Amino acid sequence: MNVPNTTGRATILASIGRRLAARIIDCAIAVLIFFIVKSGADAVSAYVPAMTSQRGILSGFFAGFAYVLLADALPNGQSLGKRLLSIATVDRKTRKGCTLSQSLTRNAGVLVVIDWVWIFMESRTRLGDMFAKTIVVQTGNLTTVRSLADIYDNGTSRG
């Protein structure tokens, strides 16, 4: 589906499959963040008695949840999952990357299942996207998934 815009170039909405795959990748990253922070807190608890196992779990939970809430505000509106799959969250009018406030707004309802039901309608826009005035668009070659090297060196060759 093409979406009219003010930048003069065609904007193609990201497919539901790519959006779902990006969300799964981002959730896996959030779980990884949880375990890293929890492990760090467990290591610190040997030296700081106030750092209990429960506080480590809470710290890990909040760090992982913060990633889920704010990941779309990473450069160009691309969380790590979106970057790997060549899609991005952009402002509906300006087509600039998602801002911090837009990321928070669009992902605040991440735990509400009904939010994702909206994506199956013709507009392919989640309820969170409607509130934040964002869309998720395709950004690159859709025949291949980007490699990790593309993320770290912006796709430029090293030799």
One Martini backbone bead per residue (centre of mass of N, CA, C, O) as a GRO file, in nm:
protein
  159
    1MET     BB    1   0.094   0.038   0.025
    2ASN     BB    2   0.051   0.362  -0.050
    3VAL     BB    3   0.173   0.675   0.086
    4PRO     BB    4   0.126   0.983   0.121
    5ASN     BB    5   0.363   1.260   0.084
    6THR     BB    6   0.613   1.535   0.127
    7THR     BB    7   0.895   1.416  -0.016
    8GLY     BB    8   0.833   1.274  -0.321
    9ARG     BB    9   0.842   0.978  -0.228
   10ALA     BB   10   0.781   0.663  -0.206
   11THR     BB   11   0.572   0.484   0.029
   12ILE     BB   12   0.619   0.173   0.194
   13LEU     BB   13   0.473  -0.043   0.372
   14ALA     BB   14   0.518  -0.265   0.596
   15SER     BB   15   0.500  -0.576   0.662
   16ILE     BB   16   0.367  -0.784   0.887
   17GLY     BB   17   0.600  -0.989   0.899
   18ARG     BB   18   0.830  -0.786   0.958
   19ARG     BB   19   0.709  -0.664   1.210
   20LEU     BB   20   0.694  -0.925   1.373
   21ALA     BB   21   0.994  -1.003   1.354
   22ALA     BB   22   1.101  -0.745   1.488
   23ARG     BB   23   0.954  -0.790   1.758
   24ILE     BB   24   1.090  -1.057   1.828
   25ILE     BB   25   1.377  -0.950   1.832
   26ASP     BB   26   1.326  -0.727   2.049
   27CYS     BB   27   1.237  -0.926   2.269
   28ALA     BB   28   1.503  -1.082   2.279
   29ILE     BB   29   1.671  -0.836   2.362
   30ALA     BB   30   1.518  -0.778   2.625
   31VAL     BB   31   1.592  -1.048   2.755
   32LEU     BB   32   1.895  -1.006   2.743
   33ILE     BB   33   1.899  -0.754   2.917
   34PHE     BB   34   1.782  -0.882   3.166
   35PHE     BB   35   2.016  -1.090   3.212
   36ILE     BB   36   2.247  -0.890   3.229
   37VAL     BB   37   2.142  -0.718   3.466
   38LYS     BB   38   2.097  -0.950   3.665
   39SER     BB   39   2.390  -1.052   3.667
   40GLY     BB   40   2.512  -0.786   3.762
   41ALA     BB   41   2.349  -0.773   4.027
   42ASP     BB   42   2.455  -1.040   4.143
   43ALA     BB   43   2.753  -0.950   4.151
   44VAL     BB   44   2.704  -0.698   4.336
   45SER     BB   45   2.572  -0.847   4.588
   46ALA     BB   46   2.849  -0.940   4.712
   47TYR     BB   47   2.914  -0.617   4.793
   48VAL     BB   48   2.594  -0.536   4.811
   49PRO     BB   49   2.347  -0.597   5.031
   50ALA     BB   50   2.106  -0.425   4.898
   51MET     BB   51   2.140  -0.629   4.659
   52THR     BB   52   1.898  -0.813   4.563
   53SER     BB   53   1.739  -1.040   4.375
   54GLN     BB   54   1.482  -0.872   4.337
   55ARG     BB   55   1.628  -0.616   4.234
   56GLY     BB   56   1.753  -0.752   3.988
   57ILE     BB   57   1.489  -0.826   3.851
   58LEU     BB   58   1.373  -0.540   3.834
   59SER     BB   59   1.603  -0.414   3.675
   60GLY     BB   60   1.580  -0.601   3.429
   61PHE     BB   61   1.289  -0.539   3.359
   62PHE     BB   62   1.320  -0.228   3.316
   63ALA     BB   63   1.536  -0.245   3.095
   64GLY     BB   64   1.374  -0.414   2.889
   65PHE     BB   65   1.124  -0.226   2.879
   66ALA     BB   66   1.274   0.027   2.785
   67TYR     BB   67   1.352  -0.084   2.513
   68VAL     BB   68   1.068  -0.132   2.403
   69LEU     BB   69   0.971   0.169   2.434
   70LEU     BB   70   1.255   0.316   2.289
   71ALA     BB   71   1.369   0.177   2.019
   72ASP     BB   72   1.234   0.367   1.790
   73ALA     BB   73   1.448   0.613   1.875
   74LEU     BB   74   1.647   0.525   1.719
   75PRO     BB   75   1.809   0.568   1.457
   76ASN     BB   76   1.572   0.617   1.204
   77GLY     BB   77   1.348   0.444   1.354
   78GLN     BB   78   1.545   0.188   1.453
   79SER     BB   79   1.548  -0.088   1.565
   80LEU     BB   80   1.723  -0.369   1.554
   81GLY     BB   81   1.501  -0.531   1.410
   82LYS     BB   82   1.438  -0.321   1.188
   83ARG     BB   83   1.722  -0.301   1.072
   84LEU     BB   84   1.748  -0.600   0.981
   85LEU     BB   85   1.453  -0.562   0.803
   86SER     BB   86   1.421  -0.284   0.656
   87ILE     BB   87   1.277  -0.092   0.876
   88ALA     BB   88   1.064   0.196   0.985
   89THR     BB   89   0.990   0.456   1.208
   90VAL     BB   90   0.768   0.724   1.114
   91ASP     BB   91   0.650   1.009   1.045
   92ARG     BB   92   0.363   1.070   0.873
   93LYS     BB   93   0.459   1.355   0.748
   94THR     BB   94   0.793   1.383   0.748
   95ARG     BB   95   0.963   1.099   0.755
   96LYS     BB   96   1.091   1.091   1.022
   97GLY     BB   97   1.215   0.972   1.277
   98CYS     BB   98   1.139   0.857   1.564
   99THR     BB   99   1.066   0.975   1.859
  100LEU     BB  100   1.067   0.948   2.191
  101SER     BB  101   0.763   1.013   2.229
  102GLN     BB  102   0.656   0.826   2.007
  103SER     BB  103   0.769   0.564   2.117
  104LEU     BB  104   0.621   0.572   2.385
  105THR     BB  105   0.333   0.591   2.267
  106ARG     BB  106   0.335   0.334   2.072
  107ASN     BB  107   0.448   0.130   2.324
  108ALA     BB  108   0.254   0.149   2.576
  109GLY     BB  109   0.053  -0.092   2.443
  110VAL     BB  110   0.224  -0.366   2.420
  111LEU     BB  111   0.037  -0.549   2.626
  112VAL     BB  112  -0.193  -0.502   2.422
  113VAL     BB  113  -0.350  -0.700   2.198
  114ILE     BB  114  -0.540  -0.499   2.043
  115ASP     BB  115  -0.320  -0.335   1.904
  116TRP     BB  116  -0.255  -0.568   1.681
  117VAL     BB  117  -0.532  -0.592   1.540
  118TRP     BB  118  -0.511  -0.328   1.362
  119ILE     BB  119  -0.294  -0.434   1.148
  120PHE     BB  120  -0.522  -0.605   0.975
  121MET     BB  121  -0.603  -0.367   0.851
  122GLU     BB  122  -0.576  -0.166   0.579
  123SER     BB  123  -0.363   0.042   0.718
  124ARG     BB  124  -0.140  -0.109   0.891
  125THR     BB  125  -0.215   0.014   1.191
  126ARG     BB  126  -0.159   0.067   1.493
  127LEU     BB  127  -0.276   0.218   1.764
  128GLY     BB  128  -0.003   0.347   1.843
  129ASP     BB  129   0.036   0.487   1.567
  130MET     BB  130  -0.208   0.671   1.583
  131PHE     BB  131  -0.123   0.829   1.841
  132ALA     BB  132   0.184   0.897   1.723
  133LYS     BB  133   0.193   0.947   1.415
  134THR     BB  134   0.279   0.667   1.267
  135ILE     BB  135   0.492   0.464   1.054
  136VAL     BB  136   0.580   0.164   0.875
  137VAL     BB  137   0.866   0.126   0.667
  138GLN     BB  138   1.043   0.076   0.395
  139THR     BB  139   1.418   0.104   0.335
  140GLY     BB  140   1.498  -0.141   0.139
  141ASN     BB  141   1.603  -0.434   0.054
  142LEU     BB  142   1.356  -0.706   0.041
  143THR     BB  143   1.530  -0.978  -0.038
  144THR     BB  144   1.704  -0.909   0.220
  145VAL     BB  145   1.875  -0.956   0.506
  146ARG     BB  146   2.054  -0.799   0.711
  147SER     BB  147   2.354  -0.761   0.841
  148LEU     BB  148   2.552  -0.686   1.106
  149ALA     BB  149   2.756  -0.520   0.941
  150ASP     BB  150   2.550  -0.302   0.846
  151ILE     BB  151   2.506  -0.180   1.127
  152TYR     BB  152   2.817  -0.101   1.195
  153ASP     BB  153   2.897   0.014   0.869
  154ASN     BB  154   2.656   0.101   0.676
  155GLY     BB  155   2.743  -0.109   0.427
  156THR     BB  156   3.037  -0.078   0.408
  157SER     BB  157   3.324  -0.162   0.288
  158ARG     BB  158   3.660  -0.282   0.398
  159GLY     BB  159   3.817  -0.368   0.098
   0.00000   0.00000   0.00000
